[in-house]
Amino acid sequence: MRRRFFEVRARSLVRANVLVAVSMVGALLLSGFPRIQPTGWQVLPALVCVAGTIDTARCMRKTWSFYHGGVLLCLYMDLMVLVAILFFLFYPASPN
């Protein structure tokens, strides 16, 4: 199982969700949440989130099943995280 997790050519929904979750936590830490301060380093979590979203999309199947529906829900979650990260990146700094 561990070998398959790190193998990039193999499809892994767990790896995709871990990438997206780690990128969200990283974006929260980099932004200084709850006092959001945009920095250029937040591009890295955005790129990791995009990689996780692409990895999630690779897990789609051609025929509909409950697995297919679960992957769609994961894709929607990935997009919400990506929008949140981009919000942290482009939110104007508060004047002090």
C-alpha positions as CSV (number, residue, x, y, z in Angstrom):
1,M,0.0,0.0,0.0
2,R,2.8,2.4,0.9
3,R,4.6,1.8,-2.4
4,R,1.4,2.5,-4.4
5,F,0.9,5.8,-2.4
6,F,4.2,7.2,-3.6
7,E,4.0,5.9,-7.2
8,V,2.9,8.8,-9.3
9,R,1.8,6.7,-12.3
10,A,-0.7,4.8,-10.2
11,R,-4.1,6.4,-9.5
12,S,-4.6,7.2,-5.8
13,L,-7.6,9.0,-4.4
14,V,-6.0,9.0,-1.0
15,R,-2.9,10.7,-2.2
16,A,-5.0,13.3,-4.0
17,N,-7.0,14.1,-0.9
18,V,-3.9,14.2,1.2
19,L,-2.2,16.7,-1.2
20,V,-5.3,19.0,-1.1
21,A,-5.6,18.8,2.7
22,V,-1.9,19.5,3.2
23,S,-2.1,22.5,0.8
24,M,-5.0,23.9,2.7
25,V,-3.2,23.6,6.0
26,G,-0.1,25.1,4.5
27,A,-2.1,28.0,3.1
28,L,-3.7,28.7,6.4
29,L,-0.3,28.7,8.2
30,L,1.4,30.9,5.5
31,S,-1.5,33.4,5.5
32,G,-1.4,34.0,9.3
33,F,-5.1,33.2,9.6
34,P,-7.2,34.8,11.1
35,R,-5.3,38.0,10.2
36,I,-4.8,37.3,6.5
37,Q,-1.6,38.7,5.1
38,P,-1.0,37.7,1.4
39,T,2.5,36.5,0.6
40,G,4.1,35.2,-2.6
41,W,4.8,31.8,-0.9
42,Q,1.1,31.0,-1.0
43,V,1.6,30.1,-4.7
44,L,3.2,26.8,-3.6
45,P,0.1,25.5,-1.7
46,A,-2.0,26.6,-4.7
47,L,0.2,24.5,-7.1
48,V,0.0,21.5,-4.7
49,C,-3.8,21.9,-4.6
50,V,-3.9,21.9,-8.4
51,A,-1.7,18.8,-8.5
52,G,-4.1,17.1,-6.1
53,T,-7.1,18.1,-8.1
54,I,-5.6,16.7,-11.3
55,D,-4.8,13.5,-9.4
56,T,-8.4,13.3,-8.2
57,A,-9.7,13.8,-11.8
58,R,-7.5,10.9,-12.9
59,C,-9.5,8.6,-10.6
60,M,-12.7,9.2,-12.6
61,R,-14.3,6.1,-14.3
62,K,-16.2,6.1,-17.5
63,T,-19.4,4.4,-16.1
64,W,-21.4,6.0,-13.3
65,S,-21.2,4.3,-9.9
66,F,-21.2,5.4,-6.3
67,Y,-17.4,5.5,-6.5
68,H,-17.8,7.9,-9.5
69,G,-20.1,10.1,-7.4
70,G,-17.6,10.1,-4.5
71,V,-14.9,11.2,-6.8
72,L,-17.1,14.0,-8.1
73,L,-17.7,15.1,-4.5
74,C,-13.9,15.1,-3.9
75,L,-13.4,17.2,-7.1
76,Y,-15.9,19.8,-5.7
77,M,-14.1,19.8,-2.4
78,D,-10.8,20.3,-4.2
79,L,-12.2,23.3,-6.1
80,M,-13.5,24.9,-2.9
81,V,-10.1,24.5,-1.3
82,L,-8.4,26.0,-4.4
83,V,-10.8,29.0,-4.2
84,A,-10.0,29.5,-0.5
85,I,-6.3,29.4,-1.2
86,L,-6.6,31.9,-4.0
87,F,-8.7,34.1,-1.7
88,F,-5.9,34.0,0.9
89,L,-3.4,34.8,-1.9
90,F,-5.3,37.8,-3.3
91,Y,-7.1,39.2,-0.3
92,P,-5.9,42.8,0.3
93,A,-3.8,43.3,3.4
94,S,-5.5,45.0,6.3
95,P,-4.1,48.5,7.0
96,N,-2.5,48.8,10.4
